[in-house]
Amino acid sequence: MYTVIFTIAAYLIGSISFAVVMSRAFGLSDPRTYGSKNPGATNVLRSGSKKAAIATLAGDCLKGWLPVWLAVHFGDRFGIEDGGIALVAIAVFAGHLWPVFFRFVGGKGVATALGVLLGLNVWLGLATLVTWLVVAYAFRYSSLAALVAAIFAPFYYGLLFGANEILFAVVIMSALLLIRHGKNIGNLLAGKESRIGSKAAGAKQPVKKK
């Protein structure tokens, strides 16, 4: 019963789209209407507002971290074992991809996946984050960095903890993340992918105070 409650709560938390929430708070266009049309931090950055993008990144990461961290550190009190933690991890990630509050149209899950990994283990999350940063710095493609990090994440988990139910959850998240980046893969191969920081046509720019 408690596993079900944790899982449902995780999905609902994951369904909060911080890209949309923060864009409205900062007076920006809906991120689902410009650029990649993906409600995520990278697309919000294309609006020209770094503050909104950072807030989106922090919010999406935090919502992935919180339910998983609670399940890891307090789940044993409620009989939640590795299988239950795996369900919570998948649920919060699925909430971001298919948010019930936003007609099941969500983002690609990079920041939320990072939050989940940090919730499972800090070193696991940091290793994956460093992988993303290195690739992003070298090539300036957020999507490429996400793809490489997603591929490496299950290997990092396996090296740290071996094979268990949670590793299966990490593999599922990585697979879903790769699938969600299908269009980006095509753009990368065709040389049409937008680089980090490029502005998108049709995005409402933040108003500068005089």
C-alpha positions as CSV (number, residue, x, y, z in Angstrom):
1,M,0.0,0.0,0.0
2,Y,2.7,2.5,0.9
3,T,4.6,1.7,-2.2
4,V,1.5,2.6,-4.3
5,I,1.1,5.8,-2.3
6,F,4.8,6.8,-2.8
7,T,4.6,5.9,-6.5
8,I,1.4,7.9,-7.2
9,A,2.8,10.9,-5.3
10,A,6.0,10.7,-7.3
11,Y,4.1,10.7,-10.6
12,L,2.1,13.8,-9.5
13,I,5.2,15.6,-8.4
14,G,6.9,14.7,-11.7
15,S,3.9,16.1,-13.5
16,I,4.7,19.7,-12.5
17,S,6.2,21.3,-15.6
18,F,8.6,23.9,-14.3
19,A,9.4,25.1,-17.8
20,V,5.8,26.2,-18.2
21,V,5.4,27.5,-14.7
22,M,8.6,29.5,-14.8
23,S,7.9,30.9,-18.2
24,R,4.6,32.2,-17.0
25,A,6.2,33.6,-13.9
26,F,8.9,35.5,-15.9
27,G,6.3,36.7,-18.6
28,L,7.8,34.5,-21.4
29,S,6.2,32.6,-24.2
30,D,5.0,29.1,-23.5
31,P,8.1,26.9,-24.3
32,R,5.9,24.5,-26.1
33,T,5.3,27.1,-28.8
34,Y,8.8,27.9,-30.0
35,G,12.2,26.4,-30.6
36,S,12.2,22.6,-30.1
37,K,8.7,23.0,-28.5
38,N,10.1,21.0,-25.6
39,P,9.2,22.2,-22.1
40,G,12.7,22.0,-20.7
41,A,15.5,24.3,-19.4
42,T,17.4,24.3,-22.7
43,N,14.4,25.5,-24.7
44,V,13.5,28.1,-22.0
45,L,17.1,29.4,-22.4
46,R,16.3,30.1,-26.1
47,S,13.8,32.8,-24.9
48,G,16.9,34.8,-23.8
49,S,16.1,34.5,-20.0
50,K,18.9,32.8,-18.2
51,K,17.1,33.2,-14.9
52,A,14.0,31.4,-16.1
53,A,16.2,28.6,-17.6
54,I,18.1,28.2,-14.3
55,A,14.9,28.2,-12.3
56,T,13.4,25.6,-14.7
57,L,16.5,23.4,-14.4
58,A,16.5,23.6,-10.6
59,G,12.8,22.9,-10.4
60,D,12.9,19.9,-12.7
61,C,16.0,18.5,-11.0
62,L,14.5,19.0,-7.5
63,K,11.2,17.3,-8.4
64,G,13.1,14.2,-9.6
65,W,15.3,14.2,-6.5
66,L,12.7,14.7,-3.7
67,P,10.5,11.6,-4.0
68,V,13.4,9.3,-4.8
69,W,15.5,10.6,-1.9
70,L,12.5,10.2,0.5
71,A,11.9,6.6,-0.7
72,V,15.6,5.8,-0.3
73,H,16.0,7.3,3.2
74,F,12.6,6.7,4.7
75,G,11.1,3.9,2.6
76,D,12.3,1.1,4.8
77,R,10.0,2.4,7.6
78,F,7.1,1.7,5.3
79,G,8.3,-1.6,3.9
80,I,9.5,0.0,0.6
81,E,12.5,-2.0,-0.7
82,D,14.6,-1.7,-3.9
83,G,11.6,-2.7,-6.1
84,G,9.5,0.1,-4.6
85,I,12.3,2.6,-5.0
86,A,12.6,1.6,-8.6
87,L,8.9,2.3,-9.1
88,V,9.1,5.7,-7.5
89,A,12.1,6.6,-9.8
90,I,10.2,5.5,-12.9
91,A,7.0,7.2,-11.8
92,V,8.5,10.7,-11.2
93,F,10.3,10.5,-14.5
94,A,7.2,9.3,-16.3
95,G,5.3,12.3,-14.7
96,H,7.7,14.7,-16.4
97,L,7.4,12.9,-19.8
98,W,3.6,12.6,-19.6
99,P,2.3,15.2,-17.0
100,V,-1.3,14.8,-16.0
101,F,-1.5,18.5,-15.3
102,F,-0.4,19.5,-18.9
103,R,-2.4,17.1,-21.1
104,F,0.3,14.5,-20.9
105,V,2.6,16.6,-23.1
106,G,6.0,16.9,-21.2
107,G,9.7,17.3,-21.7
108,K,12.5,15.0,-22.5
109,G,13.5,14.4,-18.9
110,V,17.2,15.3,-18.7
111,A,17.1,17.5,-15.6
112,T,14.5,15.2,-13.9
113,A,16.6,12.1,-14.6
114,L,19.6,13.9,-13.1
115,G,17.5,14.6,-10.0
116,V,16.4,10.9,-9.8
117,L,20.1,9.8,-10.0
118,L,21.1,12.2,-7.3
119,G,18.3,10.9,-5.2
120,L,19.5,7.4,-5.6
121,N,23.1,8.3,-4.9
122,V,25.0,11.5,-4.9
123,W,28.1,10.0,-6.6
124,L,26.0,8.4,-9.3
125,G,24.3,11.7,-10.1
126,L,27.6,13.6,-10.0
127,A,29.3,11.1,-12.4
128,T,26.4,11.5,-14.8
129,L,26.4,15.3,-14.5
130,V,30.2,15.5,-15.2
131,T,29.6,13.4,-18.3
132,W,27.0,15.8,-19.5
133,L,29.1,18.8,-18.7
134,V,32.2,17.5,-20.5
135,V,30.3,16.6,-23.7
136,A,28.2,19.9,-23.6
137,Y,31.4,22.0,-23.2
138,A,33.2,20.2,-25.9
139,F,30.5,20.1,-28.6
140,R,27.9,22.8,-27.4
141,Y,25.0,20.4,-28.0
142,S,22.7,19.8,-25.1
143,S,21.0,16.9,-26.8
144,L,24.3,15.1,-27.6
145,A,25.4,15.6,-24.0
146,A,22.1,14.1,-22.7
147,L,22.4,11.1,-25.1
148,V,25.9,10.3,-23.9
149,A,25.1,10.8,-20.3
150,A,22.0,8.6,-20.6
151,I,24.1,5.8,-22.1
152,F,26.7,6.0,-19.4
153,A,24.3,6.3,-16.4
154,P,23.4,2.5,-16.2
155,F,27.1,1.6,-16.4
156,Y,27.9,4.0,-13.6
157,Y,25.1,2.5,-11.5
158,G,26.2,-1.1,-12.3
159,L,29.8,-0.3,-11.3
160,L,28.7,1.3,-8.0
161,F,26.0,-1.1,-6.9
162,G,25.8,-4.1,-9.2
163,A,22.6,-5.5,-10.8
164,N,19.3,-5.0,-9.0
165,E,15.8,-3.7,-9.5
166,I,17.0,-0.1,-9.3
167,L,19.5,-0.7,-12.2
168,F,16.5,-1.9,-14.2
169,A,14.8,1.5,-13.5
170,V,17.9,3.4,-14.6
171,V,18.0,1.4,-17.8
172,I,14.3,2.2,-18.5
173,M,14.9,5.9,-17.9
174,S,17.9,6.0,-20.1
175,A,16.0,4.1,-22.9
176,L,13.0,6.5,-22.6
177,L,15.4,9.5,-22.7
178,L,17.0,8.2,-25.9
179,I,13.6,7.6,-27.5
180,R,12.5,11.2,-26.6
181,H,15.6,12.5,-28.3
182,G,14.8,10.7,-31.6
183,K,14.3,14.0,-33.5
184,N,17.5,15.4,-32.0
185,I,19.5,12.4,-33.2
186,G,18.2,13.0,-36.7
187,N,19.1,16.7,-36.5
188,L,22.6,15.9,-35.2
189,L,23.2,13.6,-38.0
190,A,21.9,16.2,-40.5
191,G,23.9,19.0,-38.9
192,K,20.7,20.9,-38.1
193,E,20.7,20.7,-34.3
194,S,20.6,24.0,-32.4
195,R,23.6,24.7,-30.1
196,I,23.3,25.6,-26.4
197,G,22.4,29.3,-26.0
198,S,21.0,29.9,-29.5
199,K,17.8,31.9,-29.5
200,A,14.6,30.7,-31.1
201,A,12.4,32.6,-33.4
202,G,8.9,33.3,-32.0
203,A,10.0,33.3,-28.4
204,K,8.9,36.2,-26.3
205,Q,12.0,38.0,-25.0
206,P,12.2,39.2,-21.3
207,V,11.6,42.9,-20.9
208,K,14.7,44.8,-19.9
209,K,14.1,47.5,-17.3
210,K,15.5,50.9,-18.1
